[in-house]
Amino acid sequence: MEQSHEEGFSAGSVILAFLLGGLVGVGVSLLLAPKSGRETREKLQGFTEDAKEAAEDYIDQVKMKVTSSVGRGKDFFQEKKSIITTAVDAGKEAYERERERLTKGQ
């Protein structure tokens, strides 16, 4: 089975790749910057905090999307279950009526 090269990437994958690329870029630039160790560590700490906040925001967005999708799935299931239950009940009633009609006719 061959996959098409035109398949898209999810927004989450793109955002994650962007964040990881940014982390690598900033890490390399900090390591190559002509600053003292203390200054570099302070910048790195600030960057780490920013990256942590961005990751937490992304995780919160993913959780909200998953929760929303699960909720919609439950609603869809309940709706279809209700329709099927109604159809089965109607079928049982029709069967019973027909059985009674045939039993009385004999």
N, C-alpha and C positions, 0 to 999 in steps of 0.2 A: 504494500500500500504506500503510495507516494503522496507526500504532503505538498500543498501548493505553497509557493514562496510569497503569495499575496495575502496570506493569513495575517490579520492584524494583531497587535499586542494590546493587552488591556491597559487602561489608564494607570492602574496600580503598578504594573510592570514598568511602565515608562517612568513614573514618578520615582520608583525604587531605584531604577538604573541611574536616573538623574542625581538622586541623593548620594548614591555610592560613588558616582563619578566626581561629584563635588567634594566628597570626603577625601578621595584619593588626591585630587588636585590641590586642595588646601593643605593636606599633609605633606605633599612634596614641596609645595611652595614654602611652607614653614621650615622644613628641614634645610632648604637651600637658601633661606633668607639670611643676610648678614647681620644678625642681631645676637644679643647675649642669650645665654641659656635661660635665664630667668624670664626675659621678655618673650622668648619663644614658648616657654612653658605656659606663661599667662595667656598668650594668644591661642595656644593649643587648647587650654582649658576653656576659654571662651567659645572657641569653635565647637568643642565637644558638647558644651551645654546647648548651643544653638542646634546642633545636629540631633541631640537627644529630644529637644522640644519638637523639632520637625518630625522625627520618627513617631513621637507620641501623638502628634496631630494626625499623622497618616494612619496610625493604628486606630484612633478614634473614628476616623472616617470609614475605615474598613469595617469596624464593628457596627457602625450605624447602617451601612449598606447591607451587611449580612443579616442583621436583625430585621431590617425592612423586607428583605427578600424572603426570609423565613416566615414573616408575618403574612406576606402576600401568598406564599405557598399554602399556609394553613387555611387562609380564607378561601382560596381556590379549592382545596381539598374538601372543606366543609360544604361549600356550595355544590360541588359535584356529588358528594356523599348524600346530601339532602335530595338531590334530583333522582339519584339511583334508588334511594330508600322509598321515595314516593312512587317511582315506577314499579318497584318490586311489590309494594303494598297494593297498588292498583291491579297488578297481575294476579296476586293472591285472591283479591276480592272477585275479580272476573272469573277465576277458576272455581271458586266456591259457588258463585251464582250459577255457573254453567253445570257444575256437578249436581247442585240441588235441582235444577231444571230437568236434567236428564234422569235423576232419581225419581222425581215426581211423575215423569212421563211414562215410566215403566209399570 
